[in-house]
Amino acid sequence: MAEILGITAATVSRYENLKISPPEEAIYAAASYFNVSSDYLLGLTDNIHGDISEDWKDKIHEYQKLSEELKILKEKIDSIRDIIKS
């Protein structure tokens, strides 16, 4: 794998042990070599050639929902601060 990516075996080991994150170029090179999607290599999909898994879709939806709730909460806090300043 190291030879394919043009890196050292120690660097591949660091990727495998999650000590460092591979750069995009390494992800794309590995995906191309193994003929799989980069999403598959990153664990974002169970489908070897793409499509985000249902689990990740649920997580994305929950994140979007929480982001919207946080935005509303921030607006309320700002409104209360404005009232206090007046």
N, C-alpha and C positions, 0 to 999 in steps of 0.2 A: 504494500500500500504506500509506503514511504517513497519508493521509487516512482510509482505512478504519479504521486502528487508532487514529486520533486522536493521532498523534505526529509528530515532525519527520522529514524525509527523512534527516537526519544520524543519528538514532537507528536508523532502519531499516538504514542502511548499517553501523552498529556491530553490529547483530544479524547481518547477512549476513557480515560479516568476523570474526565470533566474538570481537569485542572486549568485548561485554557480552552477557549472557543476557537474553532477553525475559521479562517477568513472565508468570505463568500467564494473566492476562487477555488479553494480546496473543496468546499461543499459541492460546487458545480462540477468540478473535475471528478469527484467520487461518484456523483449521481450519473454523470455521463458514462463513466467506466462500467458501473454496475447496471446501467440502463434502467434506472429508477428515478422517481422525482426527488427533488431536494426536500420537499415536504415529507416524503417518506423517510428519508435519512434523518430528518430533524424530529421525527415522531409526531408530526402534525396530522398524519393520515395513516390509516391502516391499509389504504389502497396503494399498491406499489407504484402506480403511475399517476397519482394525484388525488384530487378530491379530499377536502378536509373531513375528518371523521366526525361523527355525530357528537362525540364527547367534546371535541374542540369547538364545534358549532355552539354547543350549550355554554361552554366557557366564554366564548366571544359574546354571545347574547347576554349573559349575566354581567360581563364587564361593561357592555354598552348601557345596560339598565342601571348599574351602579354609577356609571359616569354621569348619566342624566340626573339621577337622584342627588349626586354630589353637586352638580351645577345648580340645581334648584336650591339646595341647602345654602350654598355660597351666596346666591342672590338674596335669600332671606336674611342671612347674617349681615350682608352689606346694607340691606334696607334698615335693619335694626340699628346698625352703627350710624347711619344717616339720621335716624330719628333721635338717637342719643346726642349727636353733635348739635342738633337744632335747639 
